[in-house]
Amino acid sequence: MKAVVFGPGRIGCGFVGQLLKASGYQVVFVARSPEMVEYLNRVGSYRVRLVDGMEEEEIIVQGVSGVLNTDSDLVTREVADADLIATAVGAGNLPDAAPFISNGLRRRNGPVNILAFENLSHGGPYLRDLVRENLPAEFPMEHFGFSGVVISRAVAKRWMDPKSGLITFLGDPPEQFIVDGRSLLEPLPRIRGMKITDDF
């Protein structure tokens, strides 16, 4: 299984990517930073440090890669081939991500769910409308699920650890995230920490 995640930032890496990898997904990040893409493709891993009072857990997230968002053909191919698409770019940046998703959906042979990890009450419908703007009126949007997500973890910091050479993300331990189940398509994704609700 492959997941494409737009945004390798604090939430994208420190929450979404970590849980997707723990759930058996291959994770490809789409980034606007050439330095981040170079790091992901060269090192292929990063660290998540979870702290709760005096308790601490470190997780090495391995086997990840990156694609630069200026390489539109490659991003389109990754989206077209994904089993799951996620955004973690911040609500204000969703309009920039939408055309890439639209181009990938045009080339897909089957349905897919798109999860917006943006903590918006209307994240799914908002992203769906942005994607629709870049597609023909007759495009079968009903073949794709657009769902908003509410995240339980705060990821406070990111830094490069000079000793290990790993980018490290500091957050708190909660893994649960709530997904608007009304707009998901079968088969439902199986992701560690996911709770589906019809009362989003």
Buried (B, 14 or more C-beta within 10 A) or exposed (E): EBBBBBBBBBBBBBBBBBBBBBBEBBBBBBBBBEEBBEBBBEBEBBBBBBBEEEEEEEBEBEEBEBBBBEEBEBBBBBBBBBBBBBBBBBBEBBBBBBBBBBBBBBEBEEBBBBBBBBBBEBBBBBBBBBBBEBBEEEBEBEEBBBBBBBBBBEBEEBEEEEEEEBBBBBBEEBBEBBBBBBBBBEEEBEBBBBEBEEEB
